[in-house]
């Protein structure tokens, strides 16, 4: 797979070099500023966990500033950039940073970005806070069941998955042109590092990851259909004798008029820090004009490589949205989450909670 990806890159590069003299006439790339901001206010009622009291009002923020731009060369090849600056973080300030090369050959992404398996996945619509992104743990504590390990980019809380949960690692991805509704994507990641130019030690760390994603989308009269599937693996080089992490996901989505429904599933095996996981997301939604309502359910199970990590999480969301104007949406979620400790020695460590959250989402 690595040779195929590198070969494709070489073909594109050759095309760029062959037309370099005339490419001087192309317009220089100019980046535009965009992004989004979300502000949420909610009330949670939940069990006391490990002596903590998490009941009451809370406020959450999420925002990013995006710098995007592209230019089309005289040979028809488009070269673009995408840099995403986090607005609410005390750690990694840059979320994703990658280059895009597009043409009749398809599309290539190079840099810090999610894999083809992640980006080509389909899941049910959810109009409030992100149920299939693990946002429920922002409102109900998982302290008593081993924390949030595996909630983000892992099937315990999301069917949008990466092998070894290598979120936004530097990688190379190729997407074929879409033919008769079908598209294929292939990704290679040297290691699980992000925003780093350090050398890759193949005897240490998590290295040489591959993933494939595929989806099919067609419209038959008033019916729109989408099906996706993906697989990823990465070499667990730092753990002698340990199996390599593998992750699978499947998605199905269908809409008729304003109604839509879908189901998605993911499973991870041999995750060195967690163990095996699986998760399923089911949902239905209806949208008409500026408003919409959705009902969705997520259930995740984490077997755990230690007894402290074995857990089950179940969440249901009733959400609604209303577009106040271009790029401005009022949204809300009434949710119920239950996290259960699956260890034989569990004693009072389960937690459940109900929350009502309302927020304003602005895109620009």
N, C-alpha and C positions, 0 to 999 in steps of 0.2 A: 504494500500500500504506500509505503514511503517513497518508493521509486516512482510510482504513478504520479504522486503529488509533485515531486520534484521535477519530473519530466514535464508535467503540465506547466509548471512555472517557467521552465526553460523555453518552452514553445512560445509562451506569452512574451517573455523577455526578448526572444529573437524577433518577434513581430514588432516590438517597440524599437529595437535597434535598427531594424531594416528601414523604418520610416522616420528615423530621427531627424534628418534635415528638414522635412516638411512639417514636423511637429512643432517647429519654432513658431509657426503661425497660430497655433492654438492659444486660447486665452489662458492666462495664468490663473491657477486655482485661488479662489477667494473664499475664506471660511465665513460661515454665517453662525450666529449665536441663537440657540434655542434651548429647549429643556422642559422641565416641569417642576412644580412644587405642590406638595400635599400637606395640609394641616388637619390633624384629627383630634377630636375631643371625645372622650368616652368614660363610661362608668362601668366598673367591674365588681361583681359580687362573687367571691370564691372562697374555698376552704383555706384555713391557715396551714402554711407549709413550713416545716422546720422552725417553728416559732416566729415566722414572719407574718405580717398582716398586709395583704395586697389589695384589700377592698378600697373602693372609693374612686374619685375622679383622677384621670390621667390625660396627658396631652402628648401626642406623638407627631414628629415632623419627618418628612422625606422630600428630598429635592436634589436635582442635578442640573448643571449647566452644560449644554452640549455644543461643541464646536464641530461643525460639519461643512464639507465643501467638496466639490469635484470639478474636474475639467475634462473635456473630451478632446483627445488628440486627433490630428488630421486623418489617422488611419481608422478612426471610429472607436478606438479603445478609450474607456473612461477610467480615470484614476482619481480616487477620492480618499478623504480622511474622516475619522470619527473619534473624537476625544471627549470623554465624559468626566466632568469635574463634580465630585461629591459636595453637596451643600450641608450635609448633616452627618459628620463622622469625626471621630477623634483619632482615626488610624489612617488607612489608605485613602488619600485624597483623590486619586484618579481611579475611577471605576473601570472603564474600558478605554483602550487606546489602540486603534488599528488602522490599517490601510486597506482600501478596496480597489481591485482591478476588475473591470467588467468589459465584456465584449460578446461577440457571437459565440465564443468558446464557453461562455458561462461566467462565473464570478469566483474570484480568489480573495480571501481575507487573510491578512498577515498582521500578527500582533497580539495584544492582550484582549481576548474576546472569547465568548462561549463557543462550544463545539457545534458541529452540524447536528449531532444527536439532540442537543438542547434546543437549538434554534428552529429545527424543523418539526418539533413535537406539537401535537394538537391536544387541547384539553378543554373542558366545558367553560363557558363564560361565567364570570363572577363579577358583579358590578360594585362591590364594596371594597373592604380591605382584602389583601391577597390571601385567600384560603389555600391555594395551591402554590404559595410561595413561603408558607410557614409563618405568616403574620399573626396567626392566632396566639403564638407564644409571646407576643408583645403585650397581650392582655390577660393571659392565664399562665401562671408560673409552672415550669417543668422541673423545678428544683428537686422535688421528691422522687423523680423518676430518671435521674441521671442527666438532667439539663437538656439543652437544645441539640446535642450531638446528633447529626443526621437529619435535622429538620430542614436545613437549607442545602439545596443541591443533592439531597439524599431522600430516598423513598419514605423515610419516617414522617416527612412533612411536605414532600413535593414530588410530582412525577416528572418535573423538569430536572433531569439528573445529569451528572458527569461521573465518569469512572474515577474512583478515589476522591470525588468531590473537588476536582481541580478547577475551581471557579475562576474564570477570567485569566487563566494561565496563558502565557505566550505560546501561540500555536499557528499552524498553517492549515487553512481550510479551503477546499474546492467544491463549488456547487455547479452541477451540470445545468444546461438550459432546461427549462420545463417543456416536456414533449408530451402532448396528449394528456396533460394534467399531471404527469409524473415527473418528479425531480429527485435527484440523488445528491447527497453531500458526504464528503470524506474529510476527516481531520487527523492531523498528527501533532502531538505535543511532546517536546523534548523532555520536560519535567513539569512538576507541579508549581514551579516558581512563577511569579508575576512581577513585571516591571523590573527585571534584573538581568544583567548581562554576564553574570557569573558563569563559569564553565560547567557543563553537565557531567557529573561523575556517575557513570553507569554502574558503579559498584556501591553506590550509596544513594539514598533518597528514593523518590517515586519517579520513574523515568519511562521514556519510550511508550507513550500512550497513543492508542488508535481508536477512532470512533467512526461510525457510519450512521447516517440518518437518511430516511427516505419518506416522502409523503406524496399523496395523490389528492388532487382537488378538482372537482368538476361541478358544473351546474346543469341540472336536468329540468328544464322548465323553471318552476318556482322553487325547486329543491336544490340546495347546495350541500355538497358532501365533501368531507375531508377525512382522510385516513393517514396515520403516520406510524412509523416504527423505527427503533434505533437500538444500537448496541455499542458499548465501549469497554475498553480494557486498558490497563496500564501496568507496567512491570513494577512489582513491589521489591525493588532491588535492595532496600535497606533491611529487609526482614528475611534472613536466611531460613529457608524451609517453609515460609509462609506462601500461601497461594496468592496469585495476582488478583486484584479487585476487578470484578466484572459488573456491568450494569445494563439493564434492558428496560426499554419503555415502549408502550403502545398507546395510541390515541385514536379516538373516533369522535367526529363531530358532524351534526346535521342540522340544517335550518330550513324552515318552510315559512315564508312570509316573515312575520315578526317573532315566530317561535323558534327556539333552538334547544338542542340537548346534546349531551355527549358523555363519554366515559374515557378515563385514561388510567393506565396502570404502569407501575415501575417496580423493579426488583433489583437489589444489589447483593452481590455475594462476595465474601472474603474481604470486606473493608477492614483494614488493619486496626483502625481505632474504634470501630463499632461492632463489626460482625455482619451478619446478614440482615437485610431490611426489605420490606415490601410496602407498597401503598397503593390506594385506589381512590380516584376522585370521580364522583357522579354528580351531574347537575343539569338543570333545565332553566331556561330564561325566556323572557318575553320583552321586546322593545318596540316602541311605537313613537315616532317623532322624537321629542326631546327626552322622553323618560323610558325607564326600563326597570324590570324587577327580576331577580334570580334567586334560586334555591339550590344550594350545593352541599355536598357531604364529602368529607375526607376521612379515611381511616388508614393509619400507618402502624406497622409493627416492627419492632427492633428486637432481634434475638439477643444481641449483645455478645461481645467477646469476653465480657466479665458479667457476673450476675448483677452488678450495679447498673448495667445499661439495658437490661431486658425490660421492655415497656410496650404499651399499646396506647395510641392516641386516637380519639374520635372527635370530630368537629362537624357541626352543622351551621350553615350561614344562610340567613334570609337577608338579602341585600336589595337596595334600590338606588337609582341614580336619576338626576334631572339636570339637563343641560340649561344653564342660565344664560349662556351666550357662547360665542365662538371661543373654544378652549377653556371654558369655565364650567365645571360640573360639580353639583352638590350630590354627595353620596352618603349612604349610611348602611350599617350592618347590625343586625341582632344575631348574636352568636352564642353557641354553647359548646364548650370544649371539655373533654374528660381525658385525663392522663392516668393510666393505671400501671403500677409497678408489677411486673410479671415474675419477680423473683419469689422463691419459696419462702424466704425469710422476711418478706415485706410486712411492715407493721405501721400503718398510719401514714404511709408515704404517697398514697394516691392523691390526686388533686382534680377538682372540677370547678368550673366557673361559668357564669353567664355575663355577657357584656353587651352594652349598647353603645355604638360608636357612630359619630357623624363627622363628616369632613368636607373640605372644599379642595377640589383638584383643579390646578391651573396648568395648562400647557402653553408654551410660547415658542 
